[in-house]
Amino acid sequence: MTRTLITGGLVITAADEMHADVLIEHGRVVALAAPGSQQWTADRVIDASQKYVIPGGVDAHTHMELPFGGTFASDTFETGTRAAAWGGTTTIVDFAVQSKGESLHAGLSAWHEKADGKCAVDYAFHMIMSDVNESTLKEMPKLIEHGISSFKLFMAYPGVFFSDDGQILRAMQVAGDTGGLIMMHAENGIAIDVLVEQALARGETDPRFHGEVRKALLEAEATHRAIQLARVAGSPLYVVHVSAQEAVAELAAARDMGLPVFGETCPQYLFLSTDNLAEPDFEGAKYVCSTPLRPKEHQAALWRGLRTNDLQVVSTDHCPFCFVGQKELGRSDFSRIPNGLPGVENRMDLLHQAVVDRHISRRRWIEIACATPARMFGLYPQKGTIAPGADADVVIYDPHATQTLSADTHHMNVDYSAYEGKAITGQVETVLSRGEVVVDQRKYTGHAGHGVFVPRGLCQYLG
């Protein structure tokens, strides 16, 4: 195994910033020291002068190859994890899906088959429970023993993933007893379906109506209801892809009460808005996702929530569908547009731009993109930091480079960029995954099968 020395860079973690040399051996960080203070020898020396040395990103919300709306997410585990590496993300946590009538174990096995031996970076799984019953409730503790310690439920998508309040309560009770973490898609899907039906009846078929029917109040109502159910069950709660200021307020109120309630938002809600959904000539279909994009005024509440820690994590909800042949399925009916955006390659850069724009600090960037997701999902300190004993998932980041995001230059397997033409300051230069260079000076040197499955422990924010 190659011994690697990274010299001259500014090492940034969630806790510290310090100029330090980093020594890597056998796939792990073995030591940090003041620059030049140690006479270390190494097979490979990486000069990080004038650069940041940061932990590899942990994207805790991706959907590779997800079946949805009669099609599949366009990134495979191979293409999606390669794009993740390009973007400085060295661990993804994807979602294994339980099919209705099947066991959780069968769903997990199917996702292992999709991913195992194909990933460029390390990966783990959450479990989507689409059929909560006595049998699947009994499986939850067994999955925790196998490193699957979080379970996603949906208040949206009746007839597909939807769970009713009774099913949610039962799953939360098991999670509360076993240390599992319930992840919630919080939208009132029953009410939304009524509004969809009414909008289509009025001839309102364009993509912008996707955002208009999935009202912010129905996200807030579902968030409130999920919090109260979790209180009754004595369960922690993690609300995914928070997009509305009213939902942030519900999370903040719960956290002010000391409840174990957590929230995630995504780059699309921080940088995009309903203006994108309203783009003409069906271009708005590119931006259809759920929860939906909101009017721009919601962005300030999301940034504030990230600064005050009422929101703890920024993940991508990466779920790409090509505009041609996939998003086009909904040309005459917005409800048939596959829901999802590409973003796994862009997250670390967009959040560095947020540092440049003074929305967040450098350490907060690393906290919300690396350390907190690792802690939230039982991966820390193996992932999410640069410290002796941690996996050598390390990114050399050039904070001075400039780039323009575009489908012409990204590596995700999708025919458009949600951030086409956006100018960014900062760029990933070199990426190490468990000590192996997978991106070298902006050249991809990784390979499918390098990434391994990482079993997870319990959420580290719970007593």
C-alpha positions in Angstrom: 0.0 0.0 0.0 1.4 3.4 -1.0 2.4 5.8 1.7 1.2 9.3 0.8 2.2 12.7 2.3 0.1 15.8 1.7 2.1 18.9 2.4 1.6 22.7 2.6 -2.2 22.8 2.7 -4.7 24.4 5.0 -6.5 21.4 6.7 -10.1 22.3 7.4 -12.4 20.1 9.5 -15.6 20.9 11.2 -13.7 21.7 14.4 -10.4 23.3 13.2 -8.4 25.1 10.5 -4.6 24.6 10.6 -1.7 24.4 8.2 -0.5 20.9 8.5 1.1 18.0 6.7 -1.0 14.9 6.5 0.5 11.4 6.4 -1.5 8.5 5.0 -0.7 4.8 5.1 -2.7 1.6 4.6 -5.7 3.6 3.5 -5.9 5.7 6.7 -4.7 9.0 8.0 -1.9 8.1 10.5 -0.6 11.5 11.5 -0.9 15.3 11.2 2.0 17.7 12.0 3.1 21.3 11.6 4.4 21.9 8.1 8.0 20.6 7.8 8.2 19.6 11.4 8.5 15.9 10.7 11.0 14.3 8.3 8.4 11.8 6.9 9.2 9.8 3.8 6.5 8.8 1.4 6.0 7.0 -1.9 3.8 9.9 -3.1 4.0 13.5 -2.1 1.1 15.9 -2.9 1.9 19.6 -2.7 -1.3 21.3 -1.5 0.3 24.8 -1.1 -2.3 27.5 -1.4 -5.0 24.8 -1.4 -7.5 23.5 1.2 -7.1 19.9 2.5 -10.6 18.8 3.4 -12.4 15.5 4.2 -14.2 13.8 1.4 -17.8 14.7 1.2 -20.5 12.5 2.7 -23.7 12.7 0.6 -26.3 11.1 2.8 -29.2 11.2 0.3 -28.8 9.7 -3.2 -30.9 7.6 -5.5 -28.9 5.7 -8.1 -31.0 3.6 -10.5 -34.2 4.4 -8.6 -37.4 3.2 -10.3 -39.8 6.1 -10.5 -42.7 7.1 -12.7 -42.3 4.3 -15.2 -38.6 4.9 -15.7 -35.3 4.7 -13.7 -32.9 7.4 -12.4 -30.3 7.7 -15.2 -27.2 7.4 -13.1 -26.0 3.8 -12.3 -24.0 3.2 -9.2 -20.9 3.2 -11.5 -21.6 6.5 -13.2 -23.1 8.2 -10.2 -20.2 7.4 -7.8 -17.7 8.4 -10.5 -19.4 11.7 -10.7 -19.4 11.9 -6.9 -15.7 11.5 -6.9 -15.2 14.2 -9.5 -17.2 16.5 -7.1 -15.2 15.6 -4.0 -17.7 13.3 -2.5 -16.1 10.1 -1.3 -19.1 8.4 0.5 -22.7 8.2 -0.6 -25.6 6.8 1.4 -28.2 5.5 -1.1 -31.7 4.1 -0.5 -32.5 0.5 -0.9 -36.2 0.1 -1.7 -38.6 -2.4 -0.3 -41.2 -3.3 -2.9 -44.8 -3.7 -1.7 -45.4 -7.3 -0.6 -41.7 -8.0 -0.4 -39.4 -8.2 2.7 -37.0 -5.5 3.6 -34.2 -8.0 3.2 -35.2 -8.7 -0.4 -35.1 -5.0 -1.2 -31.7 -4.7 0.5 -30.4 -7.6 -1.5 -31.6 -6.1 -4.7 -29.7 -2.9 -4.0 -26.5 -4.7 -3.0 -26.7 -6.5 -6.4 -27.0 -3.1 -8.2 -24.1 -1.6 -6.3 -21.6 -4.2 -5.2 -18.4 -4.2 -7.3 -19.5 -1.2 -9.3 -18.9 1.8 -7.2 -16.0 4.2 -7.5 -16.3 5.5 -3.9 -17.6 4.0 -0.7 -21.3 3.5 -0.2 -23.9 2.6 2.5 -27.6 2.2 2.5 -30.8 3.5 4.1 -33.9 1.4 3.8 -37.1 2.7 2.2 -40.1 1.0 3.9 -43.0 1.1 1.4 -45.0 -1.6 3.2 -45.0 -1.3 7.0 -46.6 -4.4 8.5 -45.9 -6.9 11.4 -43.3 -8.8 9.3 -41.3 -5.8 8.2 -41.4 -4.2 11.6 -39.7 -7.3 12.9 -37.0 -7.0 10.3 -35.9 -3.5 11.4 -33.7 -4.6 14.3 -32.1 -7.3 12.1 -31.2 -4.6 9.5 -29.6 -2.4 12.2 -27.4 -5.4 13.1 -26.2 -5.5 9.5 -25.3 -1.8 9.4 -28.6 -0.4 8.0 -29.6 1.9 10.8 -32.0 4.3 9.2 -35.4 3.8 7.6 -37.2 6.2 5.3 -41.0 6.6 5.3 -43.2 8.7 3.0 -46.2 10.9 3.9 -46.3 11.5 0.1 -47.0 9.3 -3.0 -50.2 7.5 -2.1 -50.2 4.1 -3.8 -46.5 4.0 -4.2 -44.4 4.7 -1.1 -47.1 6.2 1.2 -47.5 5.2 4.8 -50.4 6.2 6.9 -50.1 7.7 10.4 -50.6 4.3 12.1 -47.9 2.7 10.1 -45.6 5.6 10.7 -46.2 5.4 14.5 -45.5 1.7 14.6 -42.2 2.1 12.7 -41.2 5.0 15.0 -41.9 2.9 18.0 -39.5 0.2 16.8 -36.9 2.8 15.9 -37.3 4.4 19.4 -36.7 1.0 21.0 -33.8 -0.1 18.9 -31.8 3.1 18.2 -32.8 3.3 14.6 -33.5 6.6 12.9 -36.7 7.4 11.0 -36.2 9.6 7.9 -39.3 11.3 6.7 -40.5 12.7 3.4 -42.9 15.2 4.9 -45.6 16.3 2.5 -49.3 15.7 2.9 -49.6 13.4 -0.2 -53.4 12.8 0.2 -54.1 16.5 0.1 -51.6 17.1 -2.7 -53.3 14.4 -4.9 -56.6 16.3 -4.6 -54.9 19.6 -5.7 -53.2 17.8 -8.6 -56.5 16.4 -9.8 -58.1 19.8 -9.6 -55.3 21.5 -11.4 -55.3 19.1 -14.3 -59.1 19.4 -14.5 -58.5 23.2 -15.0 -56.0 22.4 -17.8 -53.1 23.5 -15.7 -50.5 21.0 -17.1 -47.2 22.9 -17.3 -44.3 22.1 -15.0 -44.8 25.2 -12.8 -48.0 23.8 -11.5 -46.0 21.0 -9.8 -44.7 23.6 -7.4 -48.1 25.3 -7.0 -50.0 22.2 -5.9 -47.3 20.9 -3.5 -47.9 23.8 -1.2 -45.5 24.9 1.5 -48.2 24.7 4.1 -48.6 21.0 3.2 -44.9 20.4 3.8 -45.2 22.3 7.1 -48.3 20.4 8.2 -46.7 17.1 7.5 -43.5 18.1 9.2 -45.5 19.1 12.3 -47.4 15.8 12.2 -44.2 13.8 11.9 -42.7 15.6 14.9 -45.8 14.9 17.0 -45.9 11.2 16.0 -42.2 10.9 16.9 -42.9 12.5 20.3 -45.6 10.0 21.0 -43.4 7.1 19.9 -40.3 8.4 21.7 -38.4 8.3 18.5 -35.8 10.5 16.9 -36.8 12.0 13.5 -34.8 13.2 10.5 -36.8 15.2 8.0 -35.3 15.0 4.4 -35.1 17.7 1.7 -36.7 20.6 3.7 -37.6 23.3 1.2 -40.1 25.7 2.9 -39.6 28.3 5.6 -42.7 27.1 7.3 -41.2 23.7 7.7 -38.0 25.1 9.0 -40.1 26.9 11.7 -41.6 23.6 12.7 -38.2 22.0 13.1 -36.8 25.0 15.0 -39.7 24.9 17.4 -39.2 21.2 18.1 -35.5 21.6 18.6 -36.1 24.5 21.0 -38.1 22.0 23.1 -35.0 19.8 23.1 -36.5 17.1 20.9 -34.2 14.8 18.9 -35.4 16.2 15.6 -33.1 16.9 12.7 -33.4 18.5 9.2 -31.7 18.3 5.9 -31.9 20.6 3.0 -30.4 20.4 -0.5 -28.5 22.7 -2.9 -31.5 23.0 -5.2 -33.5 24.8 -2.5 -30.6 27.1 -1.7 -29.8 28.1 -5.2 -32.9 27.5 -7.4 -36.5 28.6 -7.2 -39.9 28.5 -8.7 -38.5 30.9 -11.4 -36.8 27.8 -12.8 -40.0 25.7 -12.7 -41.6 28.5 -14.7 -39.0 28.4 -17.5 -40.8 28.3 -20.9 -41.0 25.6 -23.6 -41.2 22.8 -21.0 -37.7 23.7 -19.7 -39.2 23.9 -16.2 -39.5 20.1 -16.2 -35.8 19.9 -15.6 -36.4 21.3 -12.1 -39.3 19.1 -11.0 -38.5 17.4 -7.7 -40.3 16.8 -4.5 -40.4 18.6 -2.2 -40.6 21.2 -4.9 -38.6 24.3 -5.5 -40.0 27.3 -3.6 -40.2 31.1 -4.3 -36.8 32.8 -3.7 -37.9 34.3 -0.4 -37.7 30.8 1.2 -33.9 30.7 0.7 -33.1 33.1 3.4 -34.8 30.9 6.0 -32.9 27.9 4.8 -29.5 29.7 5.0 -30.5 30.9 8.5 -31.5 27.4 9.5 -28.0 26.2 8.4 -26.3 28.9 10.4 -28.3 28.3 13.6 -28.2 24.5 13.3 -32.0 24.1 13.0 -30.9 22.4 9.7 -27.8 20.2 10.1 -27.1 18.6 6.8 -27.0 19.5 3.1 -27.4 16.4 0.9 -28.3 16.3 -2.7 -31.3 13.9 -3.1 -29.5 13.1 -6.4 -32.1 11.5 -8.6 -31.4 12.4 -12.2 -33.7 11.9 -15.2 -32.7 13.0 -18.7 -34.8 15.8 -20.2 -35.1 13.9 -23.5 -37.1 10.7 -23.1 -37.6 10.9 -19.3 -38.7 14.4 -18.1 -40.6 14.5 -21.4 -43.0 11.8 -20.2 -44.9 14.6 -18.5 -45.3 17.0 -21.5 -49.1 17.0 -21.3 -49.3 16.3 -17.5 -46.9 17.8 -14.9 -47.8 14.9 -12.5 -46.1 12.5 -14.9 -42.8 14.3 -14.9 -40.3 12.0 -13.1 -39.4 13.8 -9.8 -35.7 14.4 -9.3 -32.6 16.5 -10.0 -28.9 15.7 -10.7 -26.5 17.2 -8.1 -24.1 14.7 -6.6 -21.2 16.2 -8.5 -22.0 19.8 -7.7 -22.7 19.9 -3.9 -19.2 20.5 -2.5 -18.6 23.3 -5.1 -22.0 25.0 -4.5 -21.4 25.0 -0.8 -18.0 26.5 -1.2 -19.6 29.2 -3.3 -21.8 29.7 -0.2 -18.6 30.3 1.8 -17.5 32.8 -0.8 -20.9 34.5 -0.7 -20.6 34.6 3.2 -23.7 32.5 3.8 -21.6 30.0 5.9 -18.1 29.7 7.2 -15.5 27.3 5.9 -15.8 25.0 8.9 -19.6 25.1 8.7 -19.2 24.0 5.0 -17.3 20.9 6.2 -19.7 20.4 9.0 -22.9 20.3 6.9 -21.3 18.4 4.0 -18.9 15.9 5.7 -18.9 15.7 9.5 -22.5 16.0 10.5 -23.8 13.5 7.8 -21.2 11.1 9.0 -22.2 11.5 12.6 -25.9 11.5 11.8 -25.7 8.1 10.1 -23.1 6.3 12.2 -20.0 6.7 10.0 -17.9 9.1 12.1 -14.9 9.3 12.6 -14.2 6.7 9.9 -15.7 9.2 7.5 -16.2 13.0 7.6 -13.0 14.2 9.2 -9.2 14.2 8.8 -7.7 12.7 11.9 -5.5 9.8 12.9 -7.4 6.6 12.3 -9.9 8.0 9.9 -10.2 6.6 6.4 -8.0 8.6 4.1 -10.9 10.2 2.2 -9.2 13.5 1.4 -9.8 16.3 -1.1 -7.3 18.8 -2.3 -9.5 21.8 -3.0 -8.4 24.9 -4.9 -10.4 27.8 -3.5 -9.1 30.2 -6.1 -10.0 28.3 -9.3 -13.0 29.4 -11.3 -15.4 27.2 -13.2 -18.7 27.3 -14.9 -21.2 24.5 -14.2 -22.5 22.9 -17.4 -23.8 19.6 -18.8 -21.0 19.9 -21.3 -18.4 19.3 -18.6 -20.1 17.4 -15.8 -19.8 13.6 -15.4 -23.3 12.7 -14.2 -25.2 10.5 -16.7 -27.8 13.1 -17.5 -28.3 15.5 -20.4 -28.7 18.8 -18.6 -27.3 20.6 -15.6 -29.7 22.2 -13.1 -27.0 24.9 -12.7 -26.2 25.5 -16.3 -24.0 28.5 -16.7 -23.5 29.2 -13.0 -20.1 30.6 -12.3 -18.4 29.1 -9.2 -15.2 30.0 -7.3 -13.4 26.9 -6.1 -12.8 23.5 -7.6 -11.9 20.0 -6.6 -8.3 19.2 -7.8 -7.3 15.9 -6.3 -9.4 13.2 -4.5 -8.2 10.3 -2.4 -10.6 7.5 -1.4 -9.1 5.3 1.4 -5.7 6.5 0.4 -6.1 5.7 -3.3 -6.0 8.7 -5.7 -9.3 8.6 -7.7 -9.0 12.1 -9.2 -5.5 13.4 -9.8 -5.1 17.0 -10.9 -8.5 17.0 -12.5 -8.0 13.7 -14.2 -10.0 10.6 -13.2 -7.8 7.7 -12.1 -10.4 5.7 -10.2 -12.2 2.6 -11.2 -15.5 0.7 -10.6 -15.2 -1.7 -7.7 -12.8 0.4 -5.6 -15.8 1.6 -3.5 -16.9 -0.8 -0.8 -20.0 -1.2 1.3 -19.7 0.5 4.7 -21.9 -0.8 7.5 -23.1 2.0 9.7 -23.6 2.4 13.4 -26.3 4.3 15.1 -26.9 8.0 14.9 -24.3 9.7 17.1 -26.5 12.6 18.1 -28.7 10.3 20.3 -27.9 9.5 24.0 
